[in-house]
Every structure is written in structure tokens, then in C-alpha cells.
Amino acid sequence: MKNEAIKNVTITVIFDGSALNRDEAIGGNILSIKKINVNGETRSFIGKPALRHYLFQSLHRGFHWVPAKVTGDEQVVQFDLTKDDIISNAELDVFGYMFTLGKKETAITRKSPLGITKAISLFPYESDLAFYSNHDLVARGKNEGMNVSPSPVNKEEQNSFYKVSFTLDTLIVGQDTWIINERNYENNTLCLIFSITKEKRLERKIKCTKESDESAKEEIYSVEENGKNGKELGKIYIKKVNSEEPGKGPYKVRFELAKDQKKKRISEVLTAITNGLYAQSSGEANTIIPLFLIAGAVKIPSPVFHPYIDIRRDGSQWRVIGIGDALNNYWIEKSDGRPIVYIRDSERLKVEPAFKEESEKSWETFLKKLGLSSD
């Protein structure tokens, strides 16, 4: 299966939100927020794990992405590769994984194609504190004759503009490789055996159709929707690795997602990022919704816009600065001599009109130049 090249993409976003990514408690009853020193100033931030969670929840709720199954014991919880792979599960494909086979065996790992920076406040933290209490429940309890009193708590708070960048390595999306000990195929089921020990047998069973004949050096299997005679979701290629003994492994297993499925997943990730994330923390909804964004096709998956973009007040209007510097980067892809870039501002965060004139006029045109058109 040949996948047409889809360009790498990076997006830098500024949003108006709250620092709801809580840190450890201070003094027993003060809930702190995560903070970092930036150029001598203390600023709040939302960490990458929280942003990853918010993005996946948005994809789950908005596009019905299925959470990958997990396994583990008292010490380790991990994604379960005996139940899922990158063809069957988009979360494993886009966000990566580590699957530990055993104490003396190597782990199977997948680097996440999606890079996420911290979302760092553009203003310093001014030590704001808010006092909260459960007065409503206490009042209900008193009305029912209970001898109860409020449980006060202090929370550090900050509302600010935050900057975050997402970068997608499209070469990795839809591609994965495993090294396994054994494999067999019967009754339209491919069994990939990771390891066999006295304690357990680790294997992944996949409904698929074998396309290669017995004489082929590389086995090819087609994975279809609903197991058989459906829409093709991807292919699995299996080849023996460094072994001359017939019927003995190890084997290299290569997963390749169908081109239309790859485009669909990438498009859904970009749609979620550019329209806003479903984010709740500490019982509050956060507004990780772009007031400004700059997206670009890049030769290497690096957040090339991130260090340049900032904001500055011009009278009563906030303006985005640094775009001119950001566009002077060799890694930005070009079409007809112009950078493949899309810029979107808002009434609250304005961009110099000249920069918007140099960029793509619509999001749809930008996606087409990325290689994500539906045709």
C-alpha cells in the first residue's frame, strides 16, 4: 500500500484560560497551581500530560475515538497491545505507547507522532488566592438536622493568555513496527505471539485476510472493517529477521494504516486543536479555545513558530507580535515561493493585515496543501 506524502504540521495557539492544572497542596489546605520561572518571572502553566488528556477527551467526545485498553499490576499500568494496535486504535497511533513484555525482555515502544509543549502563561503570576467552601451542602445538612460546618479550602488562581504548540510528525502516523517471537494464521485470524513463558502467553489476535502466497518472502495481510469483506483499514507485513531456520522467528511486523484512515485521523486532530479542547479540572470548565493560531507545513516536525510568538498591548488592543520573525524559518514548506501557513486572529488578539495577506486565505486551502484533501 503506497501512502502519498502528507506534510508535517505545527500549530501555535494563544488562548484565554485559567491555570487549573493543580500541583501539590501547600500547608495542608492550599491547592497550588503548576508554576515555572520564565525570564525571572513566575508564570503558571498547564503541563503536557493534562493537555494530552484534554485533546484525547475532545477526540473521544467529538469523533468517537475509542480509549485504548490498558493492563497492569500494582506497580505498572500500560496500554495493552494484546487487545489493540495502531490500525484498530487511533489513540495508540497518535499518542504513542510503551508495552513491557517481562522483566528480562525488551519493551515495545512507539514514539508519539504528536508533540505538545507546555501551555505557559504570557503574564506573571501575581499570587492570587481564592477561598472556597461547601456552603450549599452544609446548608442542606443543617436543614436535615445535622451538626455540620463548612470545610474551607484556599486555591491559587490565575486567569491569563496562554501559549501552546502542537506538532504532528505525519511520517510516523499510520506506521508501526513490532518484533515478535512467533506468528501463525488460521481461520482468517492472525496470531502475533510476543512471548511465551511458564507464567503467561502474550499474543495479539487480529481478524484479517492473507493476500500473499506461501512462496513470498514477506507475508501480507489485509485488515478490514468488521473483520472481513468490509472497508480496508490497513495492511500488516511480516518478514523473518536474521534467522535461517525454517519456521523460526523472530519476525518483524509492520503495520500500515490505509491512506484514507490516516488522513481522517490527522484531520480530526487538527480540527480539535483549531476549534478548542474539552477541558475540565477542579470542577471547572477551562477555555482552551484559540483566540489566535498560526499553522504551518514544515519539513521537520518542530514547533518553529513557538519561541517567536508573543503579545503586546497597543492602546486598548492586544496584538500578536513575532510573526515576521517566525516566518523566516528554513523548515517552513513553500508553494509557488510562498510559505504554506494559515493565520487566524480574533477581535481580542489582532494580527498585522500584511501577514494574513501572505498566508493561505482559508483553512480548507491550507489542508489541501498539506495533502489532506478528500479527493
Summary of the structure (lengths in Angstrom):
residues: 375
radius of gyration: 24.9
end to end distance: 17.5
largest distance: 82.0
contacts: 1093
relative contact order: 0.18
helix: 18%
strand: 42%
